[in-house]
């Protein structure tokens, strides 16, 4: 396709006041899949899997919770989970209580009856809580933040709280999740990777309607929803599955900017 033709087609697309339509986005996948990684006790911004910014080790980051899954979820891998190593998910529960209806090989009728949910099991079932956040300086750019159990449950530590404890603290004070700018940081007393949260500032009143609308967007729903791709039998497959969130054409590598 020639450069001139691409430019002409882009002009046609720009004629739409809302940019790419829902059909195009749904089939193509999100062009910019943003995620915060907490590996190595630092906050790393990933866009389409590529690092674009990072904090110092044991740094902190201001965020606003826009959308949160109402419960944690569980995923069971076919081998002991190793960070950075690809493994197939064989069982999952969106509510962390019972396997989803589309799980082909349910390991137990309920998660609390499953041997894989026992601490130290050889095939450890992984519990996480999925959220969608923004930063105060970019309040319209959603970012996925997935939290581990150690960052979700527990008691207050010097004014900081794990995720669920923090949200309960806000609720008890009559404060919605998107009304507070939240400081996210690593528990300095923990020898393992554990996040704590504390309110740091009010969200400007004029921004609340924007965040409320953003919370209902398809992107926000996708960030907090557990979606598992199940491979079909070879004879049933018409084509290779599309891998969403593919990055645009690569550009020369640049050093990651600080968050």
Secondary structure as UniProt FT lines:
FT   HELIX           3..14
FT   TURN            17..18
FT   HELIX           22..28
FT   STRAND          34..37
FT   HELIX           39..41
FT   STRAND          44..47
FT   TURN            48..49
FT   STRAND          50..54
FT   TURN            57..58
FT   STRAND          60..68
FT   STRAND          73..77
FT   TURN            83..84
FT   STRAND          89..93
FT   TURN            94..95
FT   TURN            101..102
FT   HELIX           111..113
FT   HELIX           115..117
FT   TURN            119..120
FT   STRAND          125..135
FT   TURN            136..137
FT   STRAND          138..148
FT   HELIX           149..151
FT   TURN            158..159
FT   STRAND          160..161
FT   HELIX           163..172
FT   TURN            173..174
FT   HELIX           177..179
FT   STRAND          180..186
FT   TURN            188..189
FT   STRAND          195..202
FT   HELIX           205..215
FT   HELIX           218..224
FT   HELIX           234..236
FT   STRAND          257..258
//
